Amino acid sequence: MPTTVDLPMIDTVFIEVPNPHRPFGIRGVGESPIVPPLAALANAIHAATGVRMANMPMSSGFILAAINKDQIFERRGYRDIN
C-alpha cells in the first residue's frame, strides 16, 4: 500500500467554469472531484470489454447490454460510432 512518502507532489490548479444552471454560476464543493473517477471507470470498462460507456449508470446490466449491442453491430458489419 503506498504511503505519502511514495506519492509525487501534486500541484492543485483551479479552473473556474461557471455552472449555467445555478444562480451566479456557482458550483458545489463536491462537483469538481466527482468527474475524474467516472471517466476513469468508463476508460477501465472500455479497456476490459472494448465497449465505450457514455451514459450512467455503468452497472453490470448496462455493460452487458452494451456488449451485446456491440456484438450485434459487428455481426451485421456495422461499427457503432459511440
C-alpha positions as CSV (number, residue, x, y, z in Angstrom):
1,M,0.0,0.0,0.0
2,P,1.5,3.4,-1.0
3,T,2.1,5.9,1.7
4,T,2.5,9.7,1.4
5,V,6.3,9.2,1.0
6,D,5.7,7.1,-2.1
7,L,3.5,9.7,-3.9
8,P,4.7,12.6,-6.0
9,M,4.0,16.2,-5.1
10,I,0.6,17.2,-6.5
11,D,0.0,20.8,-7.6
12,T,-3.6,21.9,-7.5
13,V,-4.8,24.2,-10.3
14,F,-8.2,25.8,-10.0
15,I,-10.1,26.3,-13.3
16,E,-13.2,28.3,-12.8
17,V,-16.0,27.5,-15.2
18,P,-19.4,28.8,-14.2
19,N,-22.4,26.5,-14.0
20,P,-25.1,27.8,-16.3
21,H,-27.9,26.0,-14.3
22,R,-27.1,27.7,-10.9
23,P,-27.5,31.2,-9.6
24,F,-24.4,33.3,-10.2
25,G,-22.8,30.3,-11.9
26,I,-21.7,28.8,-8.6
27,R,-20.6,25.2,-8.2
28,G,-20.8,22.9,-5.2
29,V,-17.6,21.9,-3.4
30,G,-18.1,18.2,-4.4
31,E,-18.7,18.8,-8.1
32,S,-15.1,19.0,-9.3
33,P,-13.7,15.9,-7.7
34,I,-16.5,13.6,-8.9
35,V,-15.8,13.9,-12.6
36,P,-12.4,12.2,-12.9
37,P,-13.3,8.9,-11.2
38,L,-16.3,8.4,-13.6
39,A,-14.1,9.0,-16.6
40,A,-11.5,6.6,-15.2
41,L,-14.2,4.0,-14.7
42,A,-15.5,4.4,-18.2
43,N,-12.0,4.0,-19.6
44,A,-11.4,0.9,-17.5
45,I,-14.6,-0.6,-18.8
46,H,-13.6,0.2,-22.4
47,A,-10.1,-1.3,-21.8
48,A,-11.7,-4.5,-20.4
49,T,-14.6,-5.0,-22.7
50,G,-14.0,-2.9,-25.8
51,V,-17.3,-1.0,-25.5
52,R,-17.4,2.7,-24.7
53,M,-19.9,3.6,-21.9
54,A,-21.2,7.1,-22.4
55,N,-24.2,7.1,-20.1
56,M,-24.8,6.5,-16.4
57,P,-25.2,4.2,-14.6
58,M,-22.4,2.0,-15.7
59,S,-23.8,-1.0,-13.9
60,S,-23.2,-4.6,-14.9
61,G,-26.6,-4.9,-16.6
62,F,-25.9,-1.8,-18.8
63,I,-22.4,-3.0,-19.6
64,L,-23.7,-6.4,-20.7
65,A,-26.4,-4.7,-22.8
66,A,-23.7,-2.6,-24.5
67,I,-21.5,-5.7,-25.1
68,N,-24.5,-7.5,-26.7
69,K,-25.4,-4.4,-28.8
70,D,-21.7,-4.1,-30.0
71,Q,-21.7,-7.8,-31.0
72,I,-24.9,-7.4,-33.0
73,F,-23.5,-4.4,-34.8
74,E,-20.3,-6.4,-35.6
75,R,-22.3,-9.4,-36.9
76,R,-24.2,-7.1,-39.3
77,G,-21.0,-5.4,-40.4
78,Y,-21.6,-2.1,-38.7
79,R,-19.4,-0.3,-36.3
80,D,-21.0,1.8,-33.6
81,I,-19.7,5.4,-33.5
82,N,-20.4,5.9,-29.8
